[in-house]
Amino acid sequence: MQERKQPEAGLPLESQDPSDAPPDGGYGWVCVGCVFTINAFTWGVLASYGVYLAYYLEHGVFSGATSLDYAYIGGLNFGISMIVASPVTYLTRIWGTHIPMFLGVAMMTGGYIAASFATSIWHLYLTQGLLVGLGVGFLFIPSVAVTSQWFDKKRSLANSINSAGSGVGGLIVSYATTPMINNLSLGWSLRVIGIIAGVMNIIATILIRNRNHIIRPPMHPFDVKLLRRLPVLLLLSWAFASMLGYMIILYSMSDFARSIGLSTTQATSVTALLNLGTAVGRPLVGFLSDRFGRLEVAGWATLTCSVAVWALWIPAKTYALTVVFAIISGAVLGVFWMTISPLSVEVAGLVELPSMLALAFETVILPTTFSEVIALKIRRPHSNRPYLYPQVFAGLAYTVAAGIMLCLWLVQRKRKQGGMR
């Protein structure tokens, strides 16, 4: 049997073997549903940590724990899931997609159930922090490249629908968490969330299918050759800067709402409405990306979040303005998650996508782990504007990220015109 030639990175699809081209639909839409579900019950569940964070800060649940402890636990969720990007990419190359994902289901579900029995802060570090983060990484990393393998012209739309899953999941879980804590208990809220997430992620894992047998990606855990390309370095720099602002907004909104005198119910609603903005805005961003350009729309979305911080969040002192900011920022603040797969194809090619994504996720380890810690460190609890410094920090992060994306757009435009490789 003659071996099919592997398409080169960056090679236009029309010049490849037609049978290798993404079908732009078919079973791909089932995979979209699977990745949507995984995002809903991994990142969407993690997004509700803002509700837990506000509860931990207000009630001092664990003796001797500080606000930084609780911030580190939220950061571990994201940081650990990104740290395992390289080893999980390698395991996916060896074992395929499903085995690592089933391991992820077991770790994430076990982490939440174990956290429900925590009696000391170090128990929470190991369970709701470390074990849940490992589970999310093992679930997310093998699934993130799958959708782009099934789509070309609708690639950004499909990936944005995937990414909207985190908003839908975050909306549901955020609204459900406070009533469960109040009516059941903190422990039972963690158990219920863990069990529901486990069941949904098992179903999605069973149904998902990749096209690695056709595309044959090298799937390098750490591809140094990619780092020699200027567009790759600019994309990674944008990812780092934007995630510094993302984590602060995502995790701080509930406690910020309480700091300006809003009720617990209103504070929970702010986090939920931020996720509502995510659920509605991300598919729209994907549709616009496919129509007007992926780099262009990613740049405008990043700039929009920067402007929203400066114009809406910093002046916010009322529930109404806070809600407006939450909905608008929710639609665009996670621009990294909704665009990183299509943008990686733009700068590195479809064949190099898994390797490129591994680099991207390694790049955001530090900002996802420590940006909320920085925010709580520079917060001034006894001031009349406790979150002013974190707000300014987030605004600067998104402003810098928008500038980097502009540079990447200029470089890519020159590259397409034949000025550089």
C-alpha positions in Angstrom: 0.0 0.0 0.0 1.4 3.4 -1.0 2.0 5.7 1.9 0.1 9.0 1.7 2.4 12.0 1.7 2.1 14.2 4.8 1.1 17.8 4.0 3.6 20.5 4.8 3.0 23.1 7.4 1.5 26.2 6.0 0.7 24.6 2.6 -2.6 25.8 1.2 -5.3 23.2 1.4 -6.1 23.5 -2.2 -2.5 22.2 -3.1 -2.8 19.2 -0.8 -4.3 15.8 -1.6 -8.1 16.6 -1.8 -8.8 13.5 0.4 -6.7 15.0 3.2 -8.7 18.3 3.2 -10.9 18.9 6.3 -14.5 18.0 5.4 -15.9 21.2 7.0 -18.7 19.3 8.7 -20.0 15.7 8.8 -18.9 14.0 12.0 -16.9 17.2 12.7 -20.1 18.7 14.2 -20.3 15.8 16.6 -16.8 16.5 17.6 -17.7 20.2 18.1 -20.5 19.1 20.5 -18.0 16.9 22.3 -15.4 19.6 22.7 -18.1 22.1 23.7 -19.2 19.7 26.4 -15.6 19.2 27.6 -15.1 22.9 27.8 -18.4 23.4 29.6 -17.5 20.8 32.3 -13.8 21.7 32.7 -13.1 25.4 32.1 -16.8 26.3 32.8 -16.6 24.5 36.1 -13.3 26.2 36.9 -14.8 29.6 36.0 -17.2 29.1 39.0 -14.2 29.1 41.3 -14.7 32.9 41.6 -17.9 32.1 43.6 -15.9 29.7 45.8 -13.1 32.2 46.2 -15.5 34.9 47.4 -17.1 32.4 49.8 -13.7 31.3 51.2 -12.5 34.9 51.6 -15.7 35.9 53.4 -16.1 33.0 55.7 -12.5 31.9 56.4 -13.4 28.3 55.9 -9.9 26.8 56.7 -8.1 27.9 59.8 -4.8 29.7 59.1 -5.5 30.1 55.4 -4.8 33.5 53.8 -6.4 35.2 50.8 -3.2 34.3 48.8 -3.8 30.6 49.6 -7.2 30.7 48.0 -5.8 32.6 45.0 -3.0 30.1 44.5 -5.6 27.2 44.5 -7.5 28.9 41.7 -4.3 29.6 39.8 -3.2 26.0 40.2 -6.4 24.9 38.3 -5.2 26.7 35.2 -1.4 26.5 35.8 -1.2 22.7 36.3 -3.5 22.1 33.4 -1.0 24.0 31.2 2.1 22.5 32.8 1.0 19.0 31.6 0.5 20.2 28.0 3.8 18.7 26.8 3.6 15.3 28.6 -0.1 14.9 27.6 0.8 15.8 24.0 3.4 13.0 24.1 1.0 10.6 25.8 -1.6 11.4 23.1 0.9 10.6 20.4 1.6 7.2 22.1 -1.8 6.2 23.4 -4.2 8.1 21.2 -6.9 10.6 22.3 -9.1 8.6 24.6 -6.9 7.0 27.2 -5.4 10.4 28.5 -8.9 11.9 28.5 -10.4 9.0 30.6 -7.5 9.6 33.0 -8.5 13.2 33.1 -12.1 12.4 33.9 -11.0 10.2 36.9 -8.6 12.9 38.2 -11.0 15.8 37.9 -14.0 14.0 39.4 -11.8 12.6 42.2 -10.4 16.0 42.9 -13.8 17.6 43.5 -15.1 14.7 45.6 -11.9 14.6 47.6 -12.0 18.4 48.1 -15.4 18.0 49.7 -13.8 16.2 52.6 -10.9 18.8 53.1 -10.3 20.0 56.6 -7.1 21.9 56.1 -5.9 24.3 53.4 -3.2 21.9 52.2 -6.0 19.3 51.5 -7.6 21.9 49.2 -4.2 22.6 47.5 -3.9 18.9 46.6 -7.6 18.3 45.6 -9.4 21.4 44.2 -6.0 22.8 43.1 -3.6 20.1 41.9 -5.8 17.1 41.2 -8.5 19.1 39.4 -5.9 21.0 37.4 -4.3 17.7 36.3 -7.7 16.4 35.3 -8.6 19.4 33.2 -5.2 19.2 31.5 -5.6 15.6 30.6 -9.1 16.2 29.3 -8.5 19.5 27.4 -5.1 19.0 25.7 -6.0 15.9 23.6 -9.3 17.5 22.6 -8.3 21.1 21.7 -6.8 20.3 18.3 -9.5 18.0 17.1 -12.0 20.5 15.8 -9.4 22.3 13.6 -8.7 18.9 11.9 -12.4 18.7 10.8 -12.8 22.3 9.5 -11.2 24.8 7.2 -13.5 27.6 6.0 -15.6 27.3 9.2 -12.6 26.7 11.5 -12.9 29.8 13.7 -16.7 29.5 14.0 -16.4 25.8 15.1 -13.6 26.6 17.6 -15.6 29.5 19.0 -18.6 27.3 19.5 -16.3 25.0 21.4 -15.0 27.8 23.4 -18.5 29.1 24.2 -19.0 25.8 26.1 -16.9 27.3 29.0 -19.4 30.2 29.2 -22.4 27.9 29.2 -20.9 25.7 31.8 -19.7 28.6 33.9 -23.1 30.2 33.7 -24.9 27.1 34.9 -22.4 26.2 37.6 -22.0 29.7 38.9 -25.7 30.1 39.4 -26.0 26.6 41.0 -23.0 26.9 43.3 -24.3 29.4 45.8 -27.7 27.8 46.3 -26.0 24.4 46.7 -23.6 25.8 49.3 -26.5 27.5 51.2 -29.0 24.6 51.0 -26.8 21.5 51.0 -23.3 22.4 52.2 -19.9 23.4 50.8 -18.9 19.7 50.7 -22.0 18.5 48.9 -21.8 21.4 46.3 -18.3 20.1 45.4 -19.5 16.5 45.2 -22.4 17.3 43.0 -20.3 19.4 40.6 -17.6 16.7 40.4 -20.1 13.9 39.7 -22.1 15.8 37.0 -18.9 17.0 35.3 -17.5 13.4 35.4 -20.6 11.9 33.7 -20.7 14.6 30.9 -17.0 14.3 30.2 -17.2 10.5 29.9 -19.9 10.9 27.3 -17.9 13.4 25.3 -14.7 11.4 25.5 -16.5 8.3 24.2 -17.8 10.1 21.1 -14.8 12.3 20.1 -12.7 11.3 17.1 -9.5 12.9 15.7 -8.1 12.8 12.1 -4.5 12.1 13.2 -4.4 9.1 10.9 -4.9 11.4 7.9 -3.0 14.5 9.0 -0.2 12.7 10.8 0.9 15.6 13.0 4.4 15.1 14.6 3.0 16.1 18.0 6.3 17.3 19.5 5.9 18.1 23.3 8.4 21.0 22.9 9.3 21.9 19.3 12.2 24.3 19.5 12.2 24.8 15.7 8.9 26.6 15.9 10.5 29.2 18.3 12.7 30.3 15.4 9.7 31.8 13.6 8.9 35.5 14.4 5.1 35.0 14.0 5.2 32.2 16.5 7.1 34.3 19.0 4.7 37.1 18.6 1.6 34.8 19.0 3.1 33.4 22.2 3.9 36.8 23.6 0.3 37.9 22.9 -0.9 34.8 24.7 1.2 35.6 27.8 0.1 39.2 28.0 -3.6 38.6 27.4 -3.8 35.8 30.0 -2.4 38.1 32.7 -5.5 40.2 32.4 -7.9 37.3 31.8 -7.3 35.5 35.1 -7.7 38.7 37.1 -11.1 39.5 35.6 -12.3 36.0 35.6 -11.6 35.3 39.3 -12.0 38.8 40.8 -15.4 39.8 39.6 -17.4 38.2 42.4 -15.2 39.6 45.2 -15.0 42.9 43.4 -18.8 43.1 43.4 -18.8 42.6 47.2 -16.1 45.2 47.6 -18.3 47.9 46.2 -21.2 47.0 48.5 -23.2 44.5 46.3 -25.0 41.6 47.9 -23.9 38.0 47.8 -26.7 37.3 45.2 -25.6 40.2 43.0 -22.0 39.2 43.3 -22.9 35.6 42.1 -24.9 37.1 39.3 -22.0 39.2 38.1 -19.9 36.0 37.7 -22.7 34.2 36.0 -23.4 37.1 33.6 -19.8 37.2 32.7 -20.1 33.6 31.6 -23.3 34.5 29.7 -21.3 37.0 27.8 -18.8 34.3 27.0 -21.5 31.9 25.8 -23.0 34.5 23.5 -19.9 36.4 22.4 -17.5 33.6 21.5 -19.5 32.1 18.6 -20.0 35.7 17.2 -16.2 36.2 17.4 -15.7 33.0 15.5 -18.2 33.9 12.8 -16.5 37.3 12.3 -13.1 35.7 12.3 -13.9 33.4 9.4 -15.4 36.3 7.5 -13.0 39.2 8.2 -9.8 37.5 9.2 -8.6 35.6 12.3 -5.7 37.9 13.2 -7.8 41.0 12.6 -10.7 39.9 14.8 -8.4 38.6 17.6 -6.7 42.0 17.6 -10.0 43.9 17.8 -11.3 41.6 20.6 -8.2 42.1 22.6 -8.4 45.9 22.2 -12.1 45.8 23.1 -11.3 44.1 26.4 -8.6 46.7 27.1 -11.0 49.6 26.5 -13.7 47.9 28.6 -11.4 47.7 31.6 -10.4 51.4 31.3 -13.8 52.8 30.4 -16.2 50.5 32.3 -14.6 48.4 35.1 -12.4 51.0 36.7 -15.2 53.6 37.1 -17.8 50.9 38.1 -19.4 51.6 41.5 -22.9 50.3 40.8 -24.5 47.0 40.0 -25.7 48.1 36.6 -22.3 49.3 35.3 -20.6 46.2 36.8 -23.1 44.0 34.9 -22.5 45.8 31.6 -18.8 45.3 32.0 -19.2 41.6 32.9 -21.3 40.9 29.8 -19.1 42.9 27.4 -15.8 41.6 28.8 -17.2 38.1 29.0 -17.7 38.1 25.3 -14.0 38.9 24.5 -11.8 38.5 27.6 -11.1 34.8 26.8 -10.0 35.6 23.3 -7.0 33.3 23.8 -9.1 30.2 24.3 -11.5 30.8 21.4 -8.8 31.7 18.8 -5.5 30.0 19.8 -6.2 26.9 17.7 -7.1 28.8 14.4 -4.3 31.3 15.0 -1.8 28.5 15.5 -2.8 27.1 12.1 -2.3 30.6 10.7 1.2 30.9 11.9 2.4 27.3 11.9 0.2 25.2 9.7 -2.3 22.4 10.4 0.3 19.7 10.6 2.2 21.5 13.4 -1.0 22.4 15.3 -0.6 20.0 18.2 3.1 21.0 18.6 2.2 24.7 18.4 -0.6 24.3 21.0 1.8 22.6 23.4 4.1 25.7 23.2 1.1 28.0 23.6 -0.1 26.3 26.7 3.4 26.2 28.2 3.7 29.9 27.6 0.6 30.7 29.7 1.6 28.6 32.7 3.0 31.6 34.7 0.2 34.1 34.0 -2.6 31.6 34.7 -0.9 30.5 37.9 0.1 33.8 39.4 -1.9 36.7 37.9 -4.7 36.3 40.5 -2.1 36.0 43.2 -0.6 39.3 42.0 -4.1 40.8 42.0 -4.9 39.9 45.6 -1.4 41.0 46.6 -1.8 44.5 45.2 -5.4 44.7 46.3 -6.0 47.3 49.1 -8.7 45.7 51.3 -9.2 48.7 53.5 -9.3 51.3 50.7 -12.5 52.7 49.3 -11.4 51.3 46.0 -9.8 47.9 46.9 -9.5 46.7 43.3 -8.1 49.8 41.6 -4.5 48.4 41.2 -5.6 45.0 39.9 -7.9 46.8 37.5 -5.1 48.9 36.2 -2.9 45.9 35.9 -5.5 44.0 33.9 -6.0 47.0 31.6 -2.3 47.4 30.9 -2.0 43.6 30.2 -4.7 43.8 27.5 -3.4 47.0 26.1 0.1 45.4 25.6 -1.5 42.3 24.2 -3.4 44.4 21.6 -0.2 46.0 20.6 1.5 42.7 20.1 -1.3 41.4 18.0 -1.0 44.4 15.8 2.7 43.6 15.3 1.8 40.0 14.4 -0.8 41.2 11.9 1.8 43.4 10.2 4.3 40.6 10.1 1.8 38.1 8.6 0.7 40.6 6.0 4.2 41.3 4.9 4.8 37.5 4.9 1.8 36.9 2.6 3.1 39.6 0.3 6.3 37.7 -0.1 8.5 39.9 2.0 9.5 37.2 4.5 9.0 33.5 5.3 
